[in-house]
Amino acid sequence: MEFLEQLTGRNAHFAETEFVPGLKMMPSTGTIVVGCVDPRVDPAAVLGLEQGEAAVIRNVGGRVTRNLIETLGILRVVAQAAGREGGVRNLVLLHHTDCGIIGCFHHEPDLLARHMGVEPGALDTLAVTDPYKAVIKDIAILQATAQLADTIVVTGLVYDVATGLVETVAAPGPLRFPPGTRK
């Protein structure tokens, strides 16, 4: 009960001093950040996001899964209904060092395989134990996803939990190039 009281007290302070009324449902920058549920890696804090700038989606490992792709598809429909044709413009994948998903890889591979939507033997191909390679793998999965707009700008970052710094692993670039254009 004591922690709940702390939370509601913090909320009251937030409502009084930091709340921004009138924010739109769609992020002002057209950005979605995908990150891990690890409490050390809050994407809004790590990237200094202000309220309303980006939508943040968090899952185990911050990985691209079937559920994430479905969520992105739903958000595209919501964006279109809100009058933002094409929906999101920027998609940032934020992986991090020292991720707990590595322990799951070693101790509960069947559980992790179900989460990732693959057979246990395919986990190695997803670079689960290397966040730098995992970002590149996840971008490749997104590139093969027809439900996402070709022109979404995707960026891959890795956050170092020991230094607090992010490193760009995949520079911002279009998810795919529209037909008839070249890289």
N, C-alpha and C positions, 0 to 999 in steps of 0.2 A: 504494500500500500504506500509506503514511503516514497518509492521511486515514481509511482503514478502521480503522487502529489508534486514531485519535482517536475515531472513532465507537464502537468497542467499549469504549474506556475511558470515554467518556461514558455508555454504557449501563450499565457496571458501577457507576458513581457513581449513576446513576438508580435501579438496582435496590437499591442499598444505602440511599439517602437519600430517594427520592421515590415508589417503587413502592407502590401501594395494592392489597394482595391482596384478593380476594373481590369485586371489582367485578362488577356484573351486566352481561349482554350488552346490555341495553336502557339507553339513557341515562337517568340519574336525573331529568332535567328533562323527558323526553319530547321533546327538541329535536333537530332535524337542522339543521345549518348548511351551506349550499351556497356555496362560494367558488371563487376562481380558483387555478390552480396557481402563480401568480407567487410566488416565494419571499419577496417583501416583504410578502405579505399572508397570513400564516398565521392562519386564523380563530381557532384556539385561543389564540394569543398576542394577537392584536388585540382579542379579546373577553374575555380573561382567563379562559378556560374551565379548569376543573379536570378532572382525569381522571374519566371516567365521566359527566360532566354532559351531553355532547352528542355525537352522531355528526357527523363532519365529512366532507363529500363535496367533492372538488375536481376541477374540470375546466377546460379552456381557457376563459377569460373568466368562469367561474362561472355560465355561462348554462344556462337550462332547454333541454335537448335531449331527443330521443327516448330516448337512453341514460339520461339522468338520470331521466326519468319511469319507465322500466323498473326502474331501481334503487330508486326510491321504492316502486314496486309490490311488488317483492321484499321490501323491508324491512317493508312492511305485513304480508305473509304471515308473515315471521319473527316480528314482534311478536305477531301473533295466536297463533302456535305457542308463544310464550313466555308467553302468558297476558295480554298487554296488548291487550285488544280495541280496535280502531281504530288501534292503533299510535302513530305520532308525534302529538303534540299541538301542537307548535310547529315551524314551518318558517321559517328565516331565510335570506333571500337576501342575500349580501354581495358587492356589486360594488365596484370601486375605480377611482380616477382613474389616468391614465397607463397604461392596460392595453395590453399587446402585441397584443391582438386587433385593435386599430385598424390596426396595421401589416399584419396578415394581410388585413384588409378592403381595403387599398389595393394590396397586392402579390400576394396569392394569393386573390382572391375566390372562385374555384372550390373551393379547399380549405376555406375558411371556410364556404361555402354547404353543402358536404357535411356538415361538422361540425354545422351548425345544422339540417340536414334541410330546406333550402329551395333554391329556384332562385337563382342568383347575382343576378338582378334583384330578388329580394325582400329582400336583405340590408338595404337602406335602411329597410324597414318594421320591422326588428328593433332599430333605434336602436343599432347596434353601436358607433358612435363617441361615444355619450353615456351614461355609466353611470347617470345619474339617470333618463333616459327608459328605458334598458334594463331597470332593475329593474321599472318599471311594466309594460313589455311582457312580461317573464317572469312576473309575477304573473298577467297576463291569460291567458297560455298555461296556467298551472297551474289557473286557474279553469275553463278549458275541458276539463280532464282528468278524466274520470269515475272513474279508478282511485283518486283521492285522496278521503279523507273530507271531507265538506262542512264539518265543524266544525274542521278544522285551522286554527290561528291562524298566519297568514303575516305576516311583517314584511320590509320592504325597506330595506336599509342601503347606504350608499356610504362606503367608507373612502378618506380622502385620504392618499395616500402622501407628501405634502409636510408634513403636520402630525401624522399619526398618529391623527387623530380620525375617528370615524364620524358620519355624519349620517343621521337617519331620513328616508327618502323616502316610505315607506308604513308608517304606524303599524300596530301589531298589530291584526289583525282576522280574522274567520272567512274562510276561503277562499271559501266560498259559504254562503248562508243555507239551512238545511234547508227542504224544502217546507212550506208553511203558516206560515212565519215571515216577518217583514218586516225590512228594514234599519232 
